[in-house]
Every structure is written in C-alpha cells, then in structure tokens.
Amino acid sequence: MRFSLILLIALSFLELKGAVVVGTNISLSESNVGWPPEARREFGNVSLRVWQDPQATDETAVWFYNDDSKLTFTDINIDEGSDWYLVQEGDRFEARAIELGSFLQVAGYDLFDTRPTFNLPLGEFYFGVTTIYDSWPEKDVFGWAKLKNTGTSLELLGSAVAYGSSGIIVGTPAVIPEVSTSLLFLLGASLGLICGRRA
C-alpha cells in the first residue's frame, strides 16, 4: 500500500517541460515551378518546411526532386536545419530511437554530401522531423507529417509538431514525457526507504 502511494506521488512528478503541440506547422509545396528541368533537378521541386517555433515565425526547410515516385534530397536551409526520417504510425519518435538507428533518414545535414534517393511508397506514409526551438544544440522539436503519394504528386494529409518536447507519438498529438530529475531523486529515495525498513 505504502509503495503504491509512493509510486503514485512519484508519477505526479513526470514533466512535459511545457511542451506545446501545433497541428499546422509543417507545409509541403512545389517550388521552382518556372525553372528549367535541369535546375529543378539540381535544386529540387518539392519543399518540406517546419516552423521552429509554435508561433510559426521562423521556418527551416529541405528540398527534394520528385521524379517518377522517387524523392532525391537536394538542399537544406543552413540555419538550425531539420532532419527528416521515414516513420510509421504509432512510432515513438524521440532522440533515443533516432540515435539507435530505428528510422531511415531521408534528409538532413549529415546527408547533404550523399543526397540520397528515397523510393516513395504508393499511398499514405509518414515522415518524422526534428529540429531546434530554444535548447541549442539539443533537438527539442519533434513532429510528423502524413503524406500521400498519388503516383503523380504528393499531398500533405496532416501533421503535428511538439515544441519543448523529448518526442512525439507518430500520427497523434501525444508527446513523450521526460522523466524529471525530481522524479528520479524521489524514486531513489523511496526505494532506499523501503529497503532500509525491510533490513
């Protein structure tokens, strides 16, 4: 009974670090429409943008060339930048999973020299994106975009971006809570107290 009460108190210390989730801060557009085909191939004809703040005043983008249901990464903004990954609905899109290589990266600074080509699935699929809001150099913005490949074009069906977060559940507005240092201290103290009384 006492342990359950202690655990309940401990769980109340879970914090979301003031995370804010916005459902309109990713955009997809066809760019460089009037450019000749060679230039569109080099610089891209599809842009994916994510705003780096909840108020949508600061954006960063990546560009792809869309050719026969293949996206070739071509360019990226040189500010804080953004990294884009292939994810699935229900994935826990967070820094730890990214570090473990759980997702295929399709755009980002570390891919700029290689500029990989991604074969688009027909129908609906998801990209996850991460960038920086106010915790340089740690990523504290995690979002997802639901896209649809019609065979001739791309459509953005939905999105969510969490600011001041440690991650987001793909396909939902649910953020992944971060365990606070207060919680870790309380759990440690509680276990020490329980073990001490049993001894």
C-alpha positions as CSV (number, residue, x, y, z in Angstrom):
1,M,0.0,0.0,0.0
2,R,2.8,2.4,1.0
3,F,4.8,1.6,-2.1
4,S,1.7,2.2,-4.3
5,L,1.2,5.6,-2.7
6,I,4.9,6.5,-3.1
7,L,4.8,5.4,-6.8
8,L,1.7,7.5,-7.4
9,I,3.4,10.5,-5.9
10,A,6.5,9.8,-7.9
11,L,4.5,9.6,-11.2
12,S,3.0,13.0,-10.4
13,F,6.5,14.4,-10.9
14,L,6.5,13.5,-14.6
15,E,7.0,16.7,-16.6
16,L,6.5,17.6,-20.2
17,K,8.7,20.7,-20.0
18,G,5.9,22.9,-21.1
19,A,5.5,21.1,-24.4
20,V,3.3,22.7,-26.9
21,V,1.8,20.8,-29.9
22,V,0.7,22.6,-33.1
23,G,-1.1,20.8,-35.9
24,T,-0.3,23.4,-38.7
25,N,3.4,24.0,-38.5
26,I,4.6,21.7,-41.4
27,S,4.0,22.6,-45.0
28,L,4.6,20.8,-48.3
29,S,4.8,22.8,-51.6
30,E,6.0,22.5,-55.1
31,S,8.8,25.0,-55.7
32,N,10.8,26.4,-58.5
33,V,7.9,25.8,-60.9
34,G,9.1,28.2,-63.6
35,W,12.7,26.9,-63.6
36,P,14.1,24.7,-66.4
37,P,14.1,20.9,-65.7
38,E,17.9,20.8,-65.1
39,A,17.7,23.5,-62.4
40,R,14.7,21.8,-60.8
41,R,16.7,18.5,-60.7
42,E,19.6,20.2,-59.1
43,F,17.8,22.4,-56.5
44,G,14.6,20.4,-56.0
45,N,11.0,20.9,-56.9
46,V,9.4,19.8,-53.6
47,S,9.9,21.6,-50.3
48,L,9.0,20.4,-46.8
49,R,9.0,23.2,-44.2
50,V,8.7,23.0,-40.5
51,W,8.4,26.1,-38.2
52,Q,10.9,26.1,-35.4
53,D,8.6,28.0,-33.0
54,P,5.0,27.5,-32.1
55,Q,4.0,30.9,-33.4
56,A,5.2,30.0,-36.9
57,T,7.6,32.9,-37.3
58,D,10.8,31.0,-38.0
59,E,10.9,28.2,-40.6
60,T,13.5,25.8,-41.9
61,A,13.2,23.6,-45.0
62,V,14.5,20.8,-47.0
63,W,14.1,20.3,-50.8
64,F,13.7,17.2,-52.8
65,Y,13.5,16.4,-56.5
66,N,10.4,14.3,-57.2
67,D,10.9,12.1,-60.3
68,D,8.8,9.0,-61.0
69,S,7.9,8.4,-57.4
70,K,11.4,8.9,-56.2
71,L,12.4,11.7,-53.8
72,T,16.1,12.8,-54.1
73,F,17.3,15.0,-51.3
74,T,18.8,18.2,-52.9
75,D,19.1,21.0,-50.4
76,I,18.6,22.2,-46.9
77,N,18.4,25.6,-45.0
78,I,21.7,26.5,-43.3
79,D,20.2,27.7,-40.0
80,E,19.4,25.2,-37.3
81,G,18.3,22.9,-40.0
82,S,16.0,19.9,-39.8
83,D,16.4,16.1,-40.1
84,W,13.7,14.0,-41.8
85,Y,13.1,10.3,-41.3
86,L,10.7,7.6,-42.6
87,V,8.5,6.6,-39.7
88,Q,5.3,4.7,-39.1
89,E,2.0,5.5,-37.3
90,G,2.4,4.7,-33.6
91,D,6.2,5.0,-33.5
92,R,7.8,6.7,-30.6
93,F,9.7,9.3,-32.5
94,E,12.3,10.5,-30.0
95,A,16.1,11.2,-29.8
96,R,17.0,7.9,-28.2
97,A,15.3,5.9,-31.0
98,I,16.9,8.1,-33.6
99,E,20.4,7.5,-32.0
100,L,19.7,3.8,-32.1
101,G,19.1,4.0,-35.9
102,S,15.4,3.0,-35.6
103,F,14.4,5.2,-38.6
104,L,15.6,5.6,-42.1
105,Q,16.9,9.2,-42.5
106,V,15.9,10.8,-45.9
107,A,17.2,14.4,-45.4
108,G,19.5,16.4,-43.1
109,Y,22.9,18.0,-42.6
110,D,24.8,14.7,-42.4
111,L,23.3,13.5,-45.7
112,F,24.0,16.7,-47.6
113,D,27.1,15.3,-49.4
114,T,25.4,12.0,-50.4
115,R,21.9,13.4,-51.2
116,P,20.2,10.0,-51.0
117,T,17.2,9.0,-53.2
118,F,14.1,7.6,-51.4
119,N,11.6,5.4,-53.2
120,L,8.2,6.6,-52.4
121,P,5.5,4.1,-51.4
122,L,2.2,4.5,-53.2
123,G,-0.5,5.8,-51.0
124,E,-0.1,7.1,-47.4
125,F,3.2,7.2,-45.4
126,Y,4.8,9.3,-42.7
127,F,7.9,11.4,-42.2
128,G,9.2,12.4,-38.8
129,V,11.1,15.6,-38.4
130,T,13.3,17.0,-35.7
131,T,14.8,20.5,-35.3
132,I,15.6,23.0,-32.6
133,Y,13.5,25.6,-30.8
134,D,15.3,27.0,-27.8
135,S,17.7,24.3,-26.5
136,W,20.7,24.6,-28.9
137,P,22.4,22.2,-29.6
138,E,19.9,19.6,-28.3
139,K,16.9,18.9,-30.5
140,D,13.7,19.9,-28.7
141,V,11.2,19.9,-31.6
142,F,9.7,16.6,-32.8
143,G,7.0,16.3,-35.4
144,W,5.4,14.1,-38.0
145,A,3.8,14.7,-41.4
146,K,1.3,12.3,-43.0
147,L,1.9,12.3,-46.8
148,K,0.2,10.7,-49.8
149,N,1.9,9.7,-53.0
150,T,-0.8,9.7,-55.7
151,G,1.7,8.4,-58.3
152,T,1.8,11.9,-59.9
153,S,2.1,14.2,-56.9
154,L,2.5,14.4,-53.2
155,E,-0.2,15.6,-50.7
156,L,0.1,16.6,-47.1
157,L,-2.8,15.0,-45.2
158,G,-1.9,16.0,-41.7
159,S,0.8,16.9,-39.2
160,A,1.7,17.7,-35.6
161,V,4.8,19.4,-34.2
162,A,5.7,19.3,-30.5
163,Y,7.9,22.1,-29.1
164,G,9.9,21.8,-25.9
165,S,9.4,18.1,-26.1
166,S,11.6,14.9,-25.9
167,G,9.5,13.2,-28.6
168,I,6.1,12.6,-30.2
169,I,3.9,9.6,-31.0
170,V,3.6,9.5,-34.8
171,G,0.0,10.0,-36.0
172,T,-1.1,11.7,-32.8
173,P,-0.6,14.9,-30.9
174,A,0.7,12.9,-27.9
175,V,4.1,14.0,-26.7
176,I,6.6,11.6,-25.0
177,P,7.1,12.7,-21.3
178,E,10.5,13.2,-20.0
179,V,11.3,11.9,-16.5
180,S,12.4,14.8,-14.4
181,T,15.4,14.8,-12.1
182,S,12.9,15.3,-9.2
183,L,11.2,12.1,-10.1
184,L,14.5,10.1,-10.3
185,F,15.5,11.5,-6.9
186,L,12.1,10.6,-5.4
187,L,12.2,7.1,-6.8
188,G,15.7,6.6,-5.5
189,A,14.8,7.9,-2.0
190,S,11.6,5.8,-1.9
191,L,13.5,2.6,-2.8
192,G,16.1,3.4,-0.3
193,L,13.5,3.9,2.4
194,I,11.7,0.7,1.6
195,C,14.9,-1.4,1.5
196,G,16.0,0.3,4.8
197,R,12.8,-0.6,6.6
198,R,13.0,-4.2,5.4
199,A,16.5,-4.6,6.6
